[in-house]
Amino acid sequence: MTLIYQSTRDAKNTVTASQAILKGLATDGGLYTPTDFPDITLDFNQLKDLSYQDIAKKILAAFLDDFTPEEIAYCVDNAYDDKFDTELIAPIVKLHGQYHLELFHGSTIAFKDMALSILPYLMITAAKKQGVDHKIVILTATSGDTGKAAMAGFADVPGTEIIVFYPKNGVSRIQELQMITQKGENTHVLAIDGNFDDAQTSVKEMFNDKTLRATLLEKGMQLSSANSMNIGRLVPQIVYYVYAYAQLLKKGEIENGELINFSVPTGNFGNILAAFYATKIGVPVGKLICASNENNVLTDFFKTATYDKNRPFKVTSSPSMDILVSSNLERLVFHLVGNDAEKTRDLMEQLTSIGSYQLTVKDTAILELFAAGFANEKQTSQDIARVYLENHYVEDPHTAVASSVYKAYQESTNDNTKTVVISTASPYKFPTVVVNALLETKTTDDFVAVNELEKRSQVVIPKAVDGIENEPIRHQTTIATKDMKETVERYLGL
């Protein structure tokens, strides 16, 4: 039986996997979400000897079950190739008291590569399956990493156009340079004068704009998303949680069936939601630790069941987590209220109208799986220094948030379950933050810091960063947030 994806806001709005990938977001403003999970047997004694690609084929075939095995194999084999700098794709590193799952070995040195390397192949394959010959316009907001990874994936892909919005002063200089130097005739990058939440809100409004949708169709175009709001972004992220468990078993670090914890740096909630979905298909997990920076709206949510975005927005050293409206949480809320679309819609409308909602949880077992905490700027910096001192290993600030929150959780609970920290970016993406933490200096030049980081880490400067300061600037437009829709219409010739 084909797996059905339902909108979180309308029980009658159901689609197959390929339809959900093409649409990106539901037309009613909701997110396409599985109401049932695939019946899949995870035999880790077998999985431990499989490659990342083979595990990906197994997991994707289960969740994207209207794709043929040949189509899945085509997508996987083209995505996870030599654009990654290790055959392992997502290696696990054992450190003192914890493990790090390194998800930054792709072409843009951030975890978004894990899903955005495959999304273009999934999307083009889905279009063929559905008989769609429209140009697919990828419209996305980014807090730093999604934009570059999406553009790298979709650059010059026939039949696609990609438009990315990012907060002008809300990303690192390396992140910004990665975006504004992106090649590709179909790529467009715009800075806005607001923050990520502003950009994401405007993008959602465009997806929900019936007039815009009709105009695009008249011109032979349709919108889709590269954010983790698109199920085609989310499902590939489940793979590396399965792979992580298999690798720990292969290394003899755990017994088959032993529970492990994951500590996940969390902004838009996609990464940790993928971990939750991994538990639903059989990955043995004790706790999913939701780690936030000073924009700690999720920490409060898990402690009080109240979501309240009415608080100051803080610009931190972990910019990909500088988010107060975590879009993917809507999917978890949908599950928490018993897959009740009407209730979920009401809660999301409250979030829009008054900026908060109080949740009455129906499925308490889900909530009990999560722990939550946050790390301030000082704690983040201290963890970078601690991990380097103990292991001669360098974390980026997002990973350091997850590591710091895990240590605080362990101390407060005495939970000694083996824990994997999700390492979401190379430290070379945030060199000044890292070097200042290691040396207690005030370096402000990213490229001076890059050279210092190479000396300290003994890790060669990645291709994604090496020489990027000399690349020609191809995108240098800054607009007001209010002008985002008008700019999209102008770029698309509407």
C-alpha positions as CSV (number, residue, x, y, z in Angstrom):
1,M,0.0,0.0,0.0
2,T,1.4,3.4,-1.0
3,L,2.4,5.6,1.9
4,I,0.2,8.7,2.2
5,Y,1.4,12.2,3.2
6,Q,-1.2,14.4,4.7
7,S,-1.3,18.1,5.3
8,T,-0.9,19.0,8.9
9,R,-3.8,21.4,8.5
10,D,-6.4,19.5,6.4
11,A,-7.1,15.8,6.7
12,K,-8.5,15.7,3.2
13,N,-5.3,17.1,1.6
14,T,-3.4,13.9,0.9
15,V,-0.7,13.2,-1.6
16,T,1.9,10.5,-2.5
17,A,5.6,11.1,-1.8
18,S,6.5,12.3,-5.3
19,Q,3.5,14.7,-5.2
20,A,4.6,16.1,-1.8
21,I,8.2,16.6,-3.1
22,L,7.0,18.5,-6.1
23,K,4.6,20.8,-4.1
24,G,7.1,21.5,-1.3
25,L,4.4,23.0,1.0
26,A,0.7,22.1,1.1
27,T,-1.6,24.7,-0.5
28,D,-3.4,25.2,2.8
29,G,-0.2,26.4,4.5
30,G,0.4,23.1,6.2
31,L,3.3,20.6,5.8
32,Y,3.0,17.2,4.2
33,T,3.5,14.6,6.9
34,P,3.2,10.8,7.2
35,T,0.3,9.7,9.4
36,D,1.6,6.1,9.4
37,F,5.2,5.0,9.1
38,P,6.6,2.4,6.8
39,D,6.8,-1.2,8.0
40,I,10.6,-1.7,7.7
41,T,12.8,-4.1,9.5
42,L,16.1,-2.6,10.6
43,D,18.5,-5.6,11.0
44,F,21.5,-3.7,12.4
45,N,23.7,-6.8,12.3
46,Q,23.2,-6.6,8.5
47,L,23.1,-2.8,8.2
48,K,26.4,-2.4,10.0
49,D,28.2,-3.8,7.0
50,L,26.4,-1.7,4.4
51,S,27.6,1.5,2.8
52,Y,25.9,4.8,3.3
53,Q,24.5,4.6,-0.2
54,D,23.0,1.1,0.4
55,I,21.3,2.2,3.7
56,A,20.0,5.3,1.9
57,K,18.4,3.2,-0.8
58,K,16.7,1.0,1.9
59,I,15.3,3.9,3.9
60,L,14.3,6.1,1.0
61,A,12.5,3.2,-0.8
62,A,10.4,2.7,2.4
63,F,9.4,6.4,2.8
64,L,9.2,7.3,-0.9
65,D,7.4,4.2,-2.0
66,D,5.9,5.5,-5.2
67,F,9.5,5.7,-6.6
68,T,10.8,2.5,-8.3
69,P,14.0,0.9,-6.9
70,E,15.7,2.0,-10.1
71,E,14.7,5.6,-9.5
72,I,15.8,5.5,-5.9
73,A,19.2,4.0,-7.0
74,Y,19.6,6.7,-9.6
75,C,19.0,9.5,-7.1
76,V,21.2,8.0,-4.4
77,D,24.1,7.1,-6.7
78,N,24.2,10.6,-8.2
79,A,23.9,12.4,-4.8
80,Y,26.4,10.5,-2.7
81,D,29.4,10.4,-4.9
82,D,32.9,12.0,-4.9
83,K,31.4,15.4,-4.0
84,F,31.8,14.1,-0.5
85,D,35.4,14.0,0.7
86,T,35.1,10.7,2.5
87,E,33.7,7.4,1.3
88,L,31.9,7.0,4.6
89,I,29.9,10.1,3.7
90,A,29.0,10.7,7.4
91,P,31.8,9.3,9.7
92,I,31.4,8.9,13.5
93,V,34.3,10.2,15.6
94,K,34.8,9.0,19.2
95,L,35.7,11.8,21.6
96,H,36.1,11.9,25.3
97,G,32.7,11.1,26.7
98,Q,30.7,11.5,23.5
99,Y,30.6,10.7,19.8
100,H,30.3,13.2,16.9
101,L,28.4,12.4,13.7
102,E,30.2,14.5,11.1
103,L,27.7,15.7,8.5
104,F,29.9,18.3,6.9
105,H,31.9,16.4,4.3
106,G,29.9,17.5,1.3
107,S,30.6,20.3,-1.1
108,T,29.4,23.2,1.1
109,I,30.7,21.7,4.4
110,A,27.4,21.7,6.2
111,F,24.8,19.1,7.0
112,K,22.4,20.5,4.5
113,D,24.5,18.8,1.8
114,M,23.2,15.4,3.1
115,A,19.7,16.1,1.8
116,L,20.2,18.9,-0.8
117,S,22.6,16.7,-2.8
118,I,19.8,14.3,-3.5
119,L,16.7,16.7,-3.6
120,P,17.3,17.9,-7.2
121,Y,17.3,14.3,-8.4
122,L,14.2,13.4,-6.4
123,M,12.4,16.5,-7.6
124,I,13.2,16.0,-11.3
125,T,12.3,12.3,-11.1
126,A,9.1,13.2,-9.3
127,A,8.2,15.7,-12.1
128,K,8.6,13.0,-14.7
129,K,6.5,10.6,-12.7
130,Q,3.7,13.1,-12.4
131,G,3.9,14.2,-16.0
132,V,4.8,17.8,-15.0
133,D,6.6,19.8,-17.6
134,H,6.4,23.2,-15.8
135,K,9.5,25.0,-14.8
136,I,10.0,24.3,-11.1
137,V,10.8,27.5,-9.1
138,I,12.7,26.8,-5.9
139,L,11.8,29.5,-3.4
140,T,13.7,29.3,-0.1
141,A,14.7,31.3,3.0
142,T,18.0,30.5,4.6
143,S,19.6,31.1,7.9
144,G,23.0,30.5,6.4
145,D,23.5,26.9,5.1
146,T,20.4,25.8,3.2
147,G,20.8,28.6,0.6
148,K,24.2,27.6,-0.5
149,A,23.6,23.9,-0.4
150,A,20.3,24.3,-2.4
151,M,22.0,26.5,-5.0
152,A,24.9,24.1,-5.4
153,G,22.4,21.2,-5.9
154,F,20.1,23.0,-8.4
155,A,22.7,25.2,-10.3
156,D,22.0,24.8,-14.0
157,V,19.6,21.9,-13.5
158,P,17.3,22.0,-16.6
159,G,13.7,23.1,-15.9
160,T,14.5,24.8,-12.5
161,E,15.0,28.3,-11.2
162,I,16.1,28.9,-7.6
163,I,15.7,32.1,-5.6
164,V,17.2,32.3,-2.1
165,F,16.7,35.0,0.6
166,Y,19.0,35.4,3.6
167,P,19.2,38.0,6.4
168,K,21.9,40.5,5.5
169,N,23.6,40.7,8.9
170,G,22.5,37.3,10.1
171,V,25.1,34.9,8.6
172,S,28.9,34.5,8.8
173,R,31.1,36.1,6.2
174,I,32.1,32.7,4.9
175,Q,28.4,31.7,4.6
176,E,27.6,34.9,2.7
177,L,30.5,34.5,0.3
178,Q,29.5,31.0,-0.4
179,M,26.1,32.2,-1.5
180,I,27.0,35.4,-3.4
181,T,29.7,33.8,-5.4
182,Q,27.5,30.9,-6.5
183,K,27.6,30.1,-10.2
184,G,24.6,29.0,-12.3
185,E,22.4,30.9,-14.7
186,N,19.3,29.8,-12.8
187,T,20.5,30.9,-9.3
188,H,19.4,34.1,-7.6
189,V,20.5,35.3,-4.1
190,L,19.1,38.2,-2.3
191,A,19.9,39.7,1.1
192,I,17.0,41.2,3.1
193,D,17.0,43.8,5.7
194,G,15.2,41.6,8.2
195,N,16.0,38.3,10.0
196,F,15.4,34.7,9.0
197,D,11.9,34.5,10.5
198,D,11.0,37.5,8.3
199,A,12.3,35.8,5.2
200,Q,10.6,32.5,6.0
201,T,7.3,34.2,6.8
202,S,7.3,36.0,3.5
203,V,8.2,32.8,1.6
204,K,5.3,30.9,3.2
205,E,3.0,33.8,2.3
206,M,4.0,33.4,-1.4
207,F,3.4,29.7,-1.3
208,N,-0.1,30.4,0.1
209,D,-0.9,33.2,-2.4
210,K,-3.5,31.7,-4.8
211,T,-3.2,34.6,-7.2
212,L,0.5,34.1,-7.5
213,R,0.1,30.4,-7.9
214,A,-2.4,30.9,-10.8
215,T,-0.2,33.4,-12.5
216,L,2.8,31.1,-12.3
217,L,0.7,28.2,-13.8
218,E,-0.3,30.5,-16.7
219,K,3.4,31.1,-17.4
220,G,4.2,27.4,-17.1
221,M,5.8,27.5,-13.7
222,Q,5.2,26.2,-10.2
223,L,6.7,26.8,-6.8
224,S,8.5,24.3,-4.7
225,S,10.7,24.5,-1.6
226,A,14.3,23.4,-0.7
227,N,13.7,24.0,3.0
228,S,13.2,21.0,5.3
229,M,9.5,21.9,5.1
230,N,9.7,19.8,1.9
231,I,9.4,16.1,2.8
232,G,12.1,15.4,0.1
233,R,14.5,17.4,2.2
234,L,13.4,15.7,5.5
235,V,13.4,12.0,4.5
236,P,17.0,11.8,3.4
237,Q,18.0,13.1,6.9
238,I,16.5,10.0,8.5
239,V,19.2,8.0,6.8
240,Y,22.2,9.2,8.8
241,Y,20.6,8.4,12.1
242,V,20.2,4.8,11.0
243,Y,23.7,4.9,9.6
244,A,25.1,6.3,12.9
245,Y,23.6,3.5,14.9
246,A,24.9,0.9,12.5
247,Q,28.4,2.4,12.6
248,L,28.5,2.4,16.4
249,L,27.5,-1.3,16.3
250,K,30.2,-2.1,13.7
251,K,32.9,-0.3,15.8
252,G,31.9,-2.4,18.9
253,E,30.8,0.7,20.8
254,I,27.3,-0.6,21.5
255,E,25.4,-3.8,21.7
256,N,22.6,-4.4,19.2
257,G,19.4,-3.0,20.7
258,E,21.2,-0.8,23.2
259,L,19.6,2.7,23.5
260,I,21.6,5.7,22.5
261,N,20.9,9.5,22.8
262,F,21.3,12.1,20.1
263,S,22.0,15.7,20.9
264,V,20.9,17.9,17.9
265,P,21.6,21.6,17.4
266,T,18.2,22.8,16.5
267,G,16.8,25.8,14.7
268,N,14.0,25.0,12.2
269,F,13.4,21.6,13.8
270,G,14.0,19.5,10.6
271,N,17.2,17.7,11.8
272,I,15.8,16.5,15.1
273,L,12.4,15.7,13.5
274,A,14.3,13.3,11.2
275,A,15.8,11.7,14.3
276,F,12.3,11.3,15.7
277,Y,11.2,9.6,12.5
278,A,14.2,7.3,12.7
279,T,12.9,6.2,16.1
280,K,9.5,5.4,14.5
281,I,11.1,2.9,12.2
282,G,13.1,1.2,14.8
283,V,16.3,3.1,15.7
284,P,16.8,2.4,19.5
285,V,16.9,5.9,21.1
286,G,16.7,6.9,24.8
287,K,16.5,10.7,24.4
288,L,16.5,13.2,21.6
289,I,18.2,16.3,23.2
290,C,16.9,19.5,21.5
291,A,19.8,21.9,21.8
292,S,19.1,25.6,21.2
293,N,21.2,28.8,21.4
294,E,19.9,32.0,23.2
295,N,16.9,32.0,20.9
296,N,15.6,29.3,23.2
297,V,11.9,29.2,22.2
298,L,12.1,25.4,21.7
299,T,13.6,24.9,25.2
300,D,10.7,26.6,26.7
301,F,8.3,24.7,24.5
302,F,9.5,21.3,25.7
303,K,9.4,22.4,29.3
304,T,6.0,24.1,29.3
305,A,4.1,22.8,26.2
306,T,3.7,26.5,25.4
307,Y,5.2,28.0,22.2
308,D,5.8,31.7,22.5
309,K,7.8,33.6,19.9
310,N,7.1,37.0,21.6
311,R,10.6,37.6,22.7
312,P,13.7,39.4,21.5
313,F,15.4,38.0,18.5
314,K,19.1,37.5,19.2
315,V,22.0,37.4,16.7
316,T,24.4,34.8,17.9
317,S,27.6,33.0,16.9
318,S,25.5,30.0,15.7
319,P,23.4,31.9,13.1
320,S,21.7,28.8,11.5
321,M,19.9,28.5,14.8
322,D,18.8,32.1,15.1
323,I,15.1,31.3,14.6
324,L,12.0,32.0,16.7
325,V,9.5,30.3,14.4
326,S,10.6,26.7,13.9
327,S,8.5,25.5,11.0
328,N,9.1,21.8,11.3
329,L,7.8,21.8,14.8
330,E,4.4,21.9,13.2
331,R,4.8,18.3,12.1
332,L,5.7,17.2,15.7
333,V,2.7,19.2,17.1
334,F,0.5,17.4,14.6
335,H,1.7,14.0,16.0
336,L,1.5,15.3,19.6
337,V,-2.2,16.1,19.2
338,G,-2.9,12.7,17.7
339,N,-2.6,13.6,14.0
340,D,-5.5,16.1,14.4
341,A,-5.2,18.5,11.4
342,E,-8.0,20.8,12.6
343,K,-6.4,21.2,16.0
344,T,-3.0,21.8,14.4
345,R,-4.4,24.4,12.1
346,D,-6.0,26.2,15.0
347,L,-2.7,26.3,16.9
348,M,-0.7,27.6,13.9
349,E,-3.3,30.3,13.4
350,Q,-2.9,31.3,17.0
351,L,0.9,31.5,16.4
352,T,0.3,33.8,13.5
353,S,-2.3,36.0,15.2
354,I,-1.0,36.3,18.8
355,G,2.5,34.8,18.5
356,S,2.0,31.9,20.9
357,Y,-0.1,28.8,21.6
358,Q,-0.6,26.4,24.5
359,L,-0.5,22.7,23.6
360,T,-2.7,20.0,25.1
361,V,-0.7,16.9,24.4
362,K,-2.6,13.7,23.5
363,D,0.5,11.5,22.8
364,T,2.6,12.0,25.9
365,A,5.0,9.2,24.9
366,I,6.4,11.4,22.1
367,L,7.0,14.3,24.5
368,E,8.8,12.1,26.9
369,L,11.3,11.1,24.2
370,F,12.6,14.7,24.1
371,A,14.9,16.6,26.4
372,A,15.8,20.3,25.8
373,G,18.3,22.9,26.8
374,F,20.2,25.9,25.5
375,A,23.7,27.2,25.6
376,N,24.5,30.9,25.8
377,E,27.4,32.6,23.9
378,K,29.9,32.0,26.8
379,Q,29.0,28.4,27.2
380,T,29.3,27.8,23.4
381,S,32.8,29.3,23.4
382,Q,33.8,27.3,26.5
383,D,32.7,24.1,24.9
384,I,34.8,24.7,21.8
385,A,37.8,25.3,24.0
386,R,37.0,22.2,26.2
387,V,36.6,19.8,23.4
388,Y,39.8,21.0,21.8
389,L,41.7,20.7,25.0
390,E,40.4,17.2,25.7
391,N,40.6,15.8,22.2
392,H,42.5,18.2,19.9
393,Y,39.2,18.3,17.9
394,V,37.6,21.5,16.7
395,E,33.8,22.1,16.8
396,D,31.9,24.7,14.9
397,P,29.6,26.8,17.2
398,H,26.4,24.9,16.3
399,T,28.0,21.6,17.2
400,A,29.4,23.3,20.4
401,V,25.8,24.3,21.4
402,A,24.7,20.6,21.1
403,S,27.8,19.4,22.9
404,S,27.4,22.0,25.7
405,V,23.7,21.2,26.2
406,Y,24.4,17.5,26.3
407,K,27.0,18.0,29.0
408,A,24.6,20.0,31.1
409,Y,21.8,17.4,30.5
410,Q,24.2,14.6,31.6
411,E,25.2,16.5,34.7
412,S,21.6,17.2,35.7
413,T,20.2,13.8,35.0
414,N,23.1,11.4,35.6
415,D,22.1,9.8,32.3
416,N,25.2,7.9,31.1
417,T,23.6,6.6,27.9
418,K,26.1,6.8,25.0
419,T,25.4,10.0,23.2
420,V,26.0,11.1,19.6
421,V,26.4,14.9,19.1
422,I,25.2,15.9,15.6
423,S,28.1,17.9,14.1
424,T,26.3,20.0,11.5
425,A,29.1,22.2,10.1
426,S,32.8,22.4,9.6
427,P,34.5,24.9,11.9
428,Y,35.9,26.5,8.7
429,K,32.4,28.0,8.2
430,F,32.8,30.1,11.3
431,P,36.5,30.6,11.7
432,T,36.6,33.8,13.7
433,V,34.2,32.4,16.3
434,V,36.2,29.2,16.6
435,V,39.6,30.9,16.7
436,N,38.5,33.5,19.3
437,A,37.2,30.6,21.5
438,L,40.5,28.7,21.2
439,L,42.9,31.6,21.6
440,E,40.7,34.0,23.6
441,T,41.4,36.7,21.0
442,K,39.3,39.2,19.1
443,T,40.1,38.3,15.5
444,T,37.6,39.8,13.1
445,D,39.0,38.7,9.8
446,D,37.6,35.4,8.7
447,F,40.5,34.7,6.4
448,V,43.2,35.4,9.0
449,A,41.2,33.0,11.2
450,V,41.1,30.4,8.5
451,N,44.9,30.2,8.4
452,E,45.1,30.0,12.2
453,L,42.4,27.4,12.3
454,E,44.4,25.2,9.9
455,K,47.4,25.4,12.2
456,R,45.4,24.6,15.3
457,S,43.2,21.8,13.9
458,Q,45.7,20.2,11.5
459,V,42.8,19.8,9.1
460,V,43.4,21.0,5.5
461,I,41.4,24.1,4.5
462,P,38.3,22.7,2.6
463,K,37.8,23.5,-1.1
464,A,34.6,25.2,-0.2
465,V,36.6,27.9,1.7
466,D,40.0,27.9,0.1
467,G,40.3,31.0,-2.0
468,I,36.6,32.0,-1.8
469,E,37.5,35.5,-0.9
470,N,39.0,36.0,-4.4
471,E,35.9,34.5,-6.2
472,P,33.9,37.1,-8.3
473,I,30.8,38.4,-6.6
474,R,27.8,37.3,-8.7
475,H,24.9,38.3,-6.5
476,Q,24.9,41.6,-4.6
477,T,21.3,42.8,-4.2
478,T,19.8,43.8,-0.9
479,I,16.1,44.4,-0.6
480,A,13.5,45.3,2.0
481,T,11.6,42.3,3.4
482,K,8.4,43.9,2.1
483,D,9.7,43.8,-1.5
484,M,10.4,40.0,-1.6
485,K,7.2,39.1,-3.5
486,E,7.7,41.9,-6.0
487,T,11.3,40.9,-6.6
488,V,10.3,37.2,-7.2
489,E,7.7,38.4,-9.8
490,R,10.2,40.6,-11.5
491,Y,12.9,37.8,-11.7
492,L,10.3,35.4,-13.1
493,G,9.0,37.9,-15.6
494,L,5.4,37.9,-14.2
